[in-house]
């Protein structure tokens, strides 16, 4: 069984070696003249205001929860819908339980106001 993964392992080794070689060549042959201005954090051409580590509003967390919920739905629903006839009733019941848990997440996001545009 491991012989099936040998081409993937070879490709992984080759890409890692090529990436290291490219980084090394870029560092040694390319111009590298750091100045204090070049080493400053870049924020769309604006001077950074305040510390880099600050508290973010809960809205960002809720958007991340929604992204994960919708991403999981697409990832599991499409293969399930394609193979529903072969899977049978037990898989349908398992998917129903899965949908119930996803809807709990949707309800949580809805109650927190993540679905409302401002």
N, CA, C and O atoms as a GROMACS GRO file, in nm:
protein
  472
    1UNK      N    1   0.081  -0.119   0.000
    1UNK     CA    2   0.000   0.000   0.000
    1UNK      C    3   0.086   0.126   0.000
    1UNK      O    4   0.048   0.228  -0.059
    2UNK      N    5   0.202   0.121   0.065
    2UNK     CA    6   0.287   0.239   0.070
    2UNK      C    7   0.345   0.272  -0.067
    2UNK      O    8   0.383   0.387  -0.091
    3UNK      N    9   0.353   0.174  -0.156
    3UNK     CA   10   0.406   0.202  -0.288
    3UNK      C   11   0.313   0.294  -0.368
    3UNK      O   12   0.357   0.357  -0.464
    4UNK      N   13   0.186   0.303  -0.329
    4UNK     CA   14   0.094   0.395  -0.396
    4UNK      C   15   0.125   0.540  -0.360
    4UNK      O   16   0.097   0.631  -0.438
    5UNK      N   17   0.183   0.560  -0.243
    5UNK     CA   18   0.214   0.696  -0.198
    5UNK      C   19   0.356   0.738  -0.234
    5UNK      O   20   0.394   0.852  -0.208
    6UNK      N   21   0.434   0.651  -0.294
    6UNK     CA   22   0.572   0.684  -0.330
    6UNK      C   23   0.580   0.802  -0.426
    6UNK      O   24   0.664   0.890  -0.404
    7UNK      N   25   0.498   0.810  -0.532
    7UNK     CA   26   0.506   0.928  -0.619
    7UNK      C   27   0.475   1.058  -0.545
    7UNK      O   28   0.535   1.162  -0.574
    8UNK      N   29   0.382   1.054  -0.452
    8UNK     CA   30   0.349   1.175  -0.375
    8UNK      C   31   0.467   1.215  -0.288
    8UNK      O   32   0.498   1.333  -0.277
    9UNK      N   33   0.532   1.117  -0.226
    9UNK     CA   34   0.648   1.146  -0.142
    9UNK      C   35   0.762   1.203  -0.225
    9UNK      O   36   0.828   1.298  -0.183
   10UNK      N   37   0.785   1.146  -0.343
   10UNK     CA   38   0.891   1.196  -0.432
   10UNK      C   39   0.859   1.339  -0.473
   10UNK      O   40   0.948   1.425  -0.472
   11UNK      N   41   0.734   1.367  -0.509
   11UNK     CA   42   0.695   1.502  -0.547
   11UNK      C   43   0.712   1.600  -0.432
   11UNK      O   44   0.757   1.712  -0.452
   12UNK      N   45   0.679   1.558  -0.311
   12UNK     CA   46   0.696   1.643  -0.193
   12UNK      C   47   0.842   1.675  -0.170
   12UNK      O   48   0.876   1.789  -0.140
   13UNK      N   49   0.930   1.575  -0.184
   13UNK     CA   50   1.073   1.598  -0.166
   13UNK      C   51   1.126   1.692  -0.274
   13UNK      O   52   1.203   1.784  -0.244
   14UNK      N   53   1.085   1.670  -0.398
   14UNK     CA   54   1.133   1.754  -0.508
   14UNK      C   55   1.088   1.898  -0.488
   14UNK      O   56   1.169   1.990  -0.505
   15UNK      N   57   0.962   1.920  -0.454
   15UNK     CA   58   0.914   2.058  -0.436
   15UNK      C   59   0.981   2.126  -0.318
   15UNK      O   60   1.009   2.246  -0.323
   16UNK      N   61   1.009   2.051  -0.213
   16UNK     CA   62   1.078   2.110  -0.098
   16UNK      C   63   1.219   2.151  -0.134
   16UNK      O   64   1.264   2.260  -0.098
   17UNK      N   65   1.290   2.065  -0.206
   17UNK     CA   66   1.426   2.096  -0.247
   17UNK      C   67   1.429   2.216  -0.342
   17UNK      O   68   1.513   2.304  -0.327
   18UNK      N   69   1.337   2.220  -0.438
   18UNK     CA   70   1.332   2.332  -0.531
   18UNK      C   71   1.301   2.462  -0.456
   18UNK      O   72   1.361   2.566  -0.487
   19UNK      N   73   1.211   2.458  -0.361
   19UNK     CA   74   1.178   2.579  -0.284
   19UNK      C   75   1.298   2.628  -0.205
   19UNK      O   76   1.324   2.748  -0.199
   20UNK      N   77   1.372   2.537  -0.145
   20UNK     CA   78   1.490   2.576  -0.067
   20UNK      C   79   1.597   2.634  -0.160
   20UNK      O   80   1.660   2.734  -0.126
   21UNK      N   81   1.616   2.573  -0.276
   21UNK     CA   82   1.715   2.623  -0.372
   21UNK      C   83   1.677   2.763  -0.420
   21UNK      O   84   1.762   2.852  -0.428
   22UNK      N   85   1.549   2.784  -0.453
   22UNK     CA   86   1.505   2.915  -0.500
   22UNK      C   87   1.524   3.020  -0.392
   22UNK      O   88   1.569   3.131  -0.422
   23UNK      N   89   1.490   2.989  -0.268
   23UNK     CA   90   1.510   3.084  -0.158
   23UNK      C   91   1.658   3.115  -0.138
   23UNK      O   92   1.695   3.230  -0.115
   24UNK      N   93   1.741   3.014  -0.147
   24UNK     CA   94   1.885   3.035  -0.129
   24UNK      C   95   1.942   3.122  -0.241
   24UNK      O   96   2.018   3.215  -0.214
   25UNK      N   97   1.907   3.092  -0.364
   25UNK     CA   98   1.957   3.170  -0.478
   25UNK      C   99   1.907   3.314  -0.470
   25UNK      O  100   1.982   3.408  -0.495
   26UNK      N  101   1.782   3.332  -0.434
   26UNK     CA  102   1.727   3.466  -0.422
   26UNK      C  103   1.799   3.546  -0.314
   26UNK      O  104   1.825   3.665  -0.332
   27UNK      N  105   1.830   3.482  -0.205
   27UNK     CA  106   1.895   3.551  -0.093
   27UNK      C  107   2.040   3.586  -0.125
   27UNK      O  108   2.089   3.693  -0.088
   28UNK      N  109   2.110   3.495  -0.195
   28UNK     CA  110   2.251   3.520  -0.221
   28UNK      C  111   2.274   3.610  -0.342
   28UNK      O  112   2.365   3.693  -0.338
   29UNK      N  113   2.196   3.597  -0.447
   29UNK     CA  114   2.220   3.675  -0.568
   29UNK      C  115   2.137   3.803  -0.576
   29UNK      O  116   2.175   3.896  -0.647
   30UNK      N  117   2.025   3.808  -0.506
   30UNK     CA  118   1.938   3.924  -0.514
   30UNK      C  119   1.986   4.038  -0.427
   30UNK      O  120   2.064   4.017  -0.334
   31UNK      N  121   1.939   4.159  -0.456
   31UNK     CA  122   1.979   4.274  -0.374
   31UNK      C  123   1.909   4.268  -0.238
   31UNK      O  124   1.789   4.245  -0.229
   32UNK      N  125   1.987   4.288  -0.135
   32UNK     CA  126   1.930   4.288   0.000
   32UNK      C  127   1.993   4.405   0.076
   32UNK      O  128   2.104   4.395   0.126
   33UNK      N  129   1.919   4.516   0.083
   33UNK     CA  130   1.966   4.636   0.150
   33UNK      C  131   1.858   4.683   0.246
   33UNK      O  132   1.783   4.775   0.215
   34UNK      N  133   1.850   4.621   0.363
   34UNK     CA  134   1.744   4.660   0.456
   34UNK      C  135   1.770   4.798   0.516
   34UNK      O  136   1.882   4.831   0.554
   35UNK      N  137   1.666   4.875   0.524
   35UNK     CA  138   1.671   5.004   0.591
   35UNK      C  139   1.558   5.005   0.694
   35UNK      O  140   1.470   4.918   0.693
   36UNK      N  141   1.562   5.102   0.782
   36UNK     CA  142   1.457   5.109   0.883
   36UNK      C  143   1.321   5.131   0.818
   36UNK      O  144   1.219   5.081   0.868
   37UNK      N  145   1.318   5.205   0.709
   37UNK     CA  146   1.193   5.232   0.639
   37UNK      C  147   1.138   5.105   0.574
   37UNK      O  148   1.017   5.082   0.575
   38UNK      N  149   1.227   5.022   0.518
   38UNK     CA  150   1.183   4.898   0.454
   38UNK      C  151   1.138   4.794   0.555
   38UNK      O  152   1.054   4.709   0.523
   39UNK      N  153   1.191   4.799   0.674
   39UNK     CA  154   1.157   4.698   0.775
   39UNK      C  155   1.033   4.734   0.856
   39UNK      O  156   0.991   4.655   0.941
   40UNK      N  157   0.974   4.850   0.833
   40UNK     CA  158   0.851   4.886   0.903
   40UNK      C  159   0.734   4.802   0.853
   40UNK      O  160   0.735   4.759   0.737
   41UNK      N  161   0.634   4.779   0.937
   41UNK     CA  162   0.516   4.707   0.889
   41UNK      C  163   0.441   4.790   0.785
   41UNK      O  164   0.429   4.912   0.797
   42UNK      N  165   0.391   4.723   0.684
   42UNK     CA  166   0.323   4.792   0.574
   42UNK      C  167   0.173   4.775   0.589
   42UNK      O  168   0.123   4.662   0.597
   43UNK      N  169   0.101   4.885   0.591
   43UNK     CA  170  -0.044   4.881   0.601
   43UNK      C  171  -0.104   4.972   0.494
   43UNK      O  172  -0.147   5.083   0.524
   44UNK      N  173  -0.106   4.926   0.374
   44UNK     CA  174  -0.167   4.996   0.261
   44UNK      C  175  -0.110   5.136   0.240
   44UNK      O  176  -0.184   5.227   0.202
   45UNK      N  177   0.017   5.153   0.265
   45UNK     CA  178   0.079   5.282   0.246
   45UNK      C  179   0.056   5.380   0.358
   45UNK      O  180   0.104   5.493   0.352
   46UNK      N  181  -0.017   5.340   0.459
   46UNK     CA  182  -0.047   5.429   0.572
   46UNK      C  183   0.050   5.401   0.686
   46UNK      O  184   0.104   5.291   0.698
   47UNK      N  185   0.073   5.500   0.768
   47UNK     CA  186   0.154   5.482   0.887
   47UNK      C  187   0.072   5.398   0.986
   47UNK      O  188  -0.044   5.431   1.013
   48UNK      N  189   0.131   5.291   1.041
   48UNK     CA  190   0.055   5.208   1.135
   48UNK      C  191   0.009   5.288   1.257
   48UNK      O  192   0.085   5.366   1.313
   49UNK      N  193  -0.115   5.267   1.297
   49UNK     CA  194  -0.172   5.336   1.412
   49UNK      C  195  -0.197   5.232   1.520
   49UNK      O  196  -0.269   5.135   1.498
   50UNK      N  197  -0.140   5.253   1.636
   50UNK     CA  198  -0.163   5.163   1.748
   50UNK      C  199  -0.081   5.036   1.738
   50UNK      O  200  -0.008   5.015   1.642
   51UNK      N  201  -0.095   4.950   1.839
   51UNK     CA  202  -0.018   4.826   1.842
   51UNK      C  203  -0.074   4.724   1.741
   51UNK      O  204  -0.190   4.730   1.702
   52UNK      N  205   0.013   4.632   1.702
   52UNK     CA  206  -0.029   4.530   1.607
   52UNK      C  207  -0.122   4.428   1.672
   52UNK      O  208  -0.209   4.372   1.606
   53UNK      N  209  -0.104   4.406   1.799
   53UNK     CA  210  -0.189   4.309   1.870
   53UNK      C  211  -0.296   4.384   1.950
   53UNK      O  212  -0.270   4.440   2.056
   54UNK      N  213  -0.415   4.384   1.895
   54UNK     CA  214  -0.524   4.450   1.965
   54UNK      C  215  -0.646   4.359   1.959
   54UNK      O  216  -0.649   4.262   1.883
   55UNK      N  217  -0.744   4.390   2.037
   55UNK     CA  218  -0.864   4.308   2.043
   55UNK      C  219  -0.951   4.335   1.922
   55UNK      O  220  -0.969   4.450   1.880
   56UNK      N  221  -1.004   4.227   1.864
   56UNK     CA  222  -1.093   4.239   1.751
   56UNK      C  223  -1.237   4.221   1.797
   56UNK      O  224  -1.262   4.149   1.894
   57UNK      N  225  -1.330   4.286   1.730
   57UNK     CA  226  -1.470   4.269   1.768
   57UNK      C  227  -1.516   4.124   1.745
   57UNK      O  228  -1.457   4.051   1.666
   58UNK      N  229  -1.620   4.085   1.815
   58UNK     CA  230  -1.676   3.950   1.807
   58UNK      C  231  -1.727   3.920   1.667
   58UNK      O  232  -1.743   3.804   1.630
   59UNK      N  233  -1.753   4.024   1.589
   59UNK     CA  234  -1.805   4.005   1.453
   59UNK      C  235  -1.710   3.920   1.368
   59UNK      O  236  -1.756   3.839   1.288
   60UNK      N  237  -1.579   3.938   1.385
   60UNK     CA  238  -1.484   3.859   1.310
   60UNK      C  239  -1.493   3.711   1.347
   60UNK      O  240  -1.483   3.624   1.261
   61UNK      N  241  -1.512   3.685   1.474
   61UNK     CA  242  -1.528   3.547   1.520
   61UNK      C  243  -1.653   3.485   1.459
   61UNK      O  244  -1.651   3.370   1.416
   62UNK      N  245  -1.761   3.559   1.456
   62UNK     CA  246  -1.885   3.507   1.402
   62UNK      C  247  -1.876   3.481   1.252
   62UNK      O  248  -1.932   3.384   1.201
   63UNK      N  249  -1.805   3.567   1.181
   63UNK     CA  250  -1.786   3.544   1.039
   63UNK      C  251  -1.704   3.418   1.017
   63UNK      O  252  -1.730   3.343   0.923
   64UNK      N  253  -1.604   3.394   1.101
   64UNK     CA  254  -1.526   3.271   1.090
   64UNK      C  255  -1.612   3.149   1.117
   64UNK      O  256  -1.598   3.047   1.049
   65UNK      N  257  -1.701   3.157   1.215
   65UNK     CA  258  -1.792   3.046   1.244
   65UNK      C  259  -1.882   3.020   1.124
   65UNK      O  260  -1.903   2.904   1.086
   66UNK      N  261  -1.936   3.124   1.064
   66UNK     CA  262  -2.020   3.106   0.946
   66UNK      C  263  -1.943   3.045   0.830
   66UNK      O  264  -1.994   2.957   0.761
   67UNK      N  265  -1.821   3.090   0.809
   67UNK     CA  266  -1.741   3.033   0.702
   67UNK      C  267  -1.720   2.884   0.723
   67UNK      O  268  -1.734   2.805   0.630
   68UNK      N  269  -1.687   2.846   0.844
   68UNK     CA  270  -1.664   2.703   0.873
   68UNK      C  271  -1.793   2.625   0.855
   68UNK      O  272  -1.791   2.515   0.800
   69UNK      N  273  -1.905   2.678   0.901
   69UNK     CA  274  -2.032   2.608   0.885
   69UNK      C  275  -2.066   2.586   0.738
   69UNK      O  276  -2.101   2.474   0.699
   70UNK      N  277  -2.056   2.690   0.658
   70UNK     CA  278  -2.091   2.675   0.517
   70UNK      C  279  -1.989   2.590   0.442
   70UNK      O  280  -2.025   2.517   0.349
   71UNK      N  281  -1.864   2.597   0.481
   71UNK     CA  282  -1.760   2.516   0.419
   71UNK      C  283  -1.783   2.368   0.449
   71UNK      O  284  -1.770   2.284   0.360
   72UNK      N  285  -1.817   2.337   0.572
   72UNK     CA  286  -1.843   2.198   0.610
   72UNK      C  287  -1.967   2.147   0.538
   72UNK      O  288  -1.972   2.031   0.496
   73UNK      N  289  -2.067   2.230   0.525
   73UNK     CA  290  -2.187   2.187   0.454
   73UNK      C  291  -2.154   2.145   0.312
   73UNK      O  292  -2.194   2.037   0.267
   74UNK      N  293  -2.083   2.229   0.240
   74UNK     CA  294  -2.051   2.198   0.101
   74UNK      C  295  -1.963   2.074   0.092
   74UNK      O  296  -1.982   1.990   0.005
   75UNK      N  297  -1.868   2.065   0.183
   75UNK     CA  298  -1.773   1.954   0.179
   75UNK      C  299  -1.840   1.819   0.203
   75UNK      O  300  -1.798   1.719   0.146
   76UNK      N  301  -1.943   1.815   0.286
   76UNK     CA  302  -2.008   1.688   0.317
   76UNK      C  303  -2.136   1.664   0.238
   76UNK      O  304  -2.168   1.549   0.208
   77UNK      N  305  -2.209   1.768   0.205
   77UNK     CA  306  -2.337   1.748   0.136
   77UNK      C  307  -2.322   1.700  -0.007
   77UNK      O  308  -2.397   1.614  -0.052
   78UNK      N  309  -2.226   1.753  -0.079
   78UNK     CA  310  -2.212   1.716  -0.220
   78UNK      C  311  -2.178   1.568  -0.238
   78UNK      O  312  -2.246   1.501  -0.315
   79UNK      N  313  -2.076   1.514  -0.170
   79UNK     CA  314  -2.050   1.370  -0.186
   79UNK      C  315  -2.166   1.284  -0.134
   79UNK      O  316  -2.195   1.178  -0.189
   80UNK      N  317  -2.231   1.331  -0.030
   80UNK     CA  318  -2.345   1.256   0.023
   80UNK      C  319  -2.458   1.252  -0.079
   80UNK      O  320  -2.520   1.147  -0.099
   81UNK      N  321  -2.486   1.364  -0.142
   81UNK     CA  322  -2.594   1.370  -0.240
   81UNK      C  323  -2.563   1.282  -0.361
   81UNK      O  324  -2.654   1.222  -0.419
   82UNK      N  325  -2.437   1.274  -0.399
   82UNK     CA  326  -2.400   1.192  -0.515
   82UNK      C  327  -2.414   1.044  -0.484
   82UNK      O  328  -2.456   0.967  -0.571
   83UNK      N  329  -2.381   1.002  -0.362
   83UNK     CA  330  -2.380   0.860  -0.328
   83UNK      C  331  -2.495   0.818  -0.238
   83UNK      O  332  -2.486   0.716  -0.170
   84UNK      N  333  -2.602   0.895  -0.234
   84UNK     CA  334  -2.712   0.867  -0.142
   84UNK      C  335  -2.776   0.731  -0.166
   84UNK      O  336  -2.804   0.659  -0.070
   85UNK      N  337  -2.798   0.693  -0.289
   85UNK     CA  338  -2.865   0.565  -0.317
   85UNK      C  339  -2.782   0.446  -0.275
   85UNK      O  340  -2.836   0.344  -0.231
   86UNK      N  341  -2.651   0.455  -0.287
   86UNK     CA  342  -2.565   0.343  -0.248
   86UNK      C  343  -2.547   0.336  -0.096
   86UNK      O  344  -2.521   0.228  -0.043
   87UNK      N  345  -2.561   0.448  -0.028
   87UNK     CA  346  -2.534   0.451   0.116
   87UNK      C  347  -2.649   0.395   0.199
   87UNK      O  348  -2.625   0.328   0.299
   88UNK      N  349  -2.771   0.421   0.160
   88UNK     CA  350  -2.884   0.364   0.229
   88UNK      C  351  -2.941   0.451   0.340
   88UNK      O  352  -2.904   0.567   0.356
   89UNK      N  353  -3.033   0.391   0.415
   89UNK     CA  354  -3.109   0.462   0.517
   89UNK      C  355  -3.023   0.503   0.637
   89UNK      O  356  -3.043   0.610   0.694
   90UNK      N  357  -2.928   0.418   0.674
   90UNK     CA  358  -2.844   0.450   0.790
   90UNK      C  359  -2.762   0.578   0.765
   90UNK      O  360  -2.746   0.660   0.855
   91UNK      N  361  -2.711   0.593   0.644
   91UNK     CA  362  -2.637   0.715   0.610
   91UNK      C  363  -2.730   0.836   0.610
   91UNK      O  364  -2.690   0.945   0.650
   92UNK      N  365  -2.853   0.817   0.567
   92UNK     CA  366  -2.949   0.928   0.570
   92UNK      C  367  -2.976   0.972   0.713
   92UNK      O  368  -2.986   1.092   0.740
   93UNK      N  369  -2.987   0.879   0.804
   93UNK     CA  370  -3.007   0.913   0.945
   93UNK      C  371  -2.883   0.983   1.002
   93UNK      O  372  -2.895   1.080   1.077
   94UNK      N  373  -2.764   0.935   0.966
   94UNK     CA  374  -2.642   1.000   1.013
   94UNK      C  375  -2.632   1.143   0.960
   94UNK      O  376  -2.591   1.234   1.032
   95UNK      N  377  -2.670   1.162   0.834
   95UNK     CA  378  -2.667   1.297   0.776
   95UNK      C  379  -2.772   1.386   0.843
   95UNK      O  380  -2.750   1.506   0.857
   96UNK      N  381  -2.884   1.329   0.882
   96UNK     CA  382  -2.986   1.407   0.953
   96UNK      C  383  -2.931   1.458   1.086
   96UNK      O  384  -2.953   1.573   1.122
   97UNK      N  385  -2.859   1.374   1.159
   97UNK     CA  386  -2.797   1.416   1.284
   97UNK      C  387  -2.694   1.526   1.256
   97UNK      O  388  -2.684   1.624   1.331
   98UNK      N  389  -2.617   1.510   1.150
   98UNK     CA  390  -2.518   1.610   1.110
   98UNK      C  391  -2.585   1.744   1.080
   98UNK      O  392  -2.536   1.849   1.120
   99UNK      N  393  -2.696   1.739   1.009
   99UNK     CA  394  -2.769   1.862   0.974
   99UNK      C  395  -2.823   1.929   1.100
   99UNK      O  396  -2.823   2.052   1.109
  100UNK      N  397  -2.868   1.851   1.196
  100UNK     CA  398  -2.918   1.908   1.321
  100UNK      C  399  -2.807   1.986   1.391
  100UNK      O  400  -2.829   2.097   1.438
  101UNK      N  401  -2.687   1.928   1.397
  101UNK     CA  402  -2.575   1.999   1.460
  101UNK      C  403  -2.537   2.126   1.382
  101UNK      O  404  -2.504   2.228   1.442
  102UNK      N  405  -2.540   2.119   1.251
  102UNK     CA  406  -2.511   2.238   1.172
  102UNK      C  407  -2.616   2.346   1.194
  102UNK      O  408  -2.583   2.465   1.201
  103UNK      N  409  -2.740   2.307   1.205
  103UNK     CA  410  -2.845   2.404   1.228
  103UNK      C  411  -2.834   2.468   1.366
  103UNK      O  412  -2.874   2.583   1.384
  104UNK      N  413  -2.782   2.395   1.463
  104UNK     CA  414  -2.754   2.455   1.594
  104UNK      C  415  -2.651   2.566   1.578
  104UNK      O  416  -2.664   2.672   1.640
  105UNK      N  417  -2.548   2.542   1.496
  105UNK     CA  418  -2.448   2.645   1.469
  105UNK      C  419  -2.507   2.764   1.395
  105UNK      O  420  -2.473   2.878   1.425
  106UNK      N  421  -2.596   2.737   1.299
  106UNK     CA  422  -2.662   2.847   1.227
  106UNK      C  423  -2.750   2.929   1.322
  106UNK      O  424  -2.752   3.052   1.315
  107UNK      N  425  -2.820   2.861   1.408
  107UNK     CA  426  -2.907   2.930   1.504
  107UNK      C  427  -2.823   3.019   1.597
  107UNK      O  428  -2.860   3.133   1.626
  108UNK      N  429  -2.709   2.967   1.642
  108UNK     CA  430  -2.620   3.045   1.728
  108UNK      C  431  -2.572   3.172   1.656
  108UNK      O  432  -2.575   3.281   1.712
  109UNK      N  433  -2.528   3.155   1.532
  109UNK     CA  434  -2.481   3.270   1.455
  109UNK      C  435  -2.594   3.369   1.429
  109UNK      O  436  -2.573   3.490   1.433
  110UNK      N  437  -2.712   3.319   1.402
  110UNK     CA  438  -2.827   3.406   1.377
  110UNK      C  439  -2.862   3.486   1.502
  110UNK      O  440  -2.888   3.606   1.493
  111UNK      N  441  -2.864   3.420   1.618
  111UNK     CA  442  -2.898   3.488   1.743
  111UNK      C  443  -2.794   3.592   1.782
  111UNK      O  444  -2.827   3.692   1.845
  112UNK      N  445  -2.667   3.570   1.744
  112UNK     CA  446  -2.562   3.666   1.775
  112UNK      C  447  -2.558   3.782   1.675
  112UNK      O  448  -2.482   3.877   1.693
  113UNK      N  449  -2.638   3.774   1.569
  113UNK     CA  450  -2.645   3.882   1.472
  113UNK      C  451  -2.542   3.876   1.361
  113UNK      O  452  -2.515   3.976   1.296
  114UNK      N  453  -2.484   3.759   1.338
  114UNK     CA  454  -2.381   3.747   1.234
  114UNK      C  455  -2.439   3.751   1.094
  114UNK      O  456  -2.365   3.776   0.999
  115UNK      N  457  -2.568   3.728   1.078
  115UNK     CA  458  -2.628   3.726   0.947
  115UNK      C  459  -2.685   3.861   0.905
  115UNK      O  460  -2.740   3.874   0.796
  116UNK      N  461  -2.672   3.961   0.991
  116UNK     CA  462  -2.724   4.093   0.962
  116UNK      C  463  -2.616   4.184   0.906
  116UNK      O  464  -2.505   4.189   0.960
  117UNK      N  465  -2.645   4.254   0.798
  117UNK     CA  466  -2.551   4.346   0.739
  117UNK      C  467  -2.566   4.483   0.802
  117UNK      O  468  -2.677   4.525   0.836
  118UNK      N  469  -2.456   4.552   0.818
  118UNK     CA  470  -2.460   4.686   0.879
  118UNK      C  471  -2.424   4.789   0.777
  118UNK      O  472  -2.421   4.908   0.809
   0.00000   0.00000   0.00000
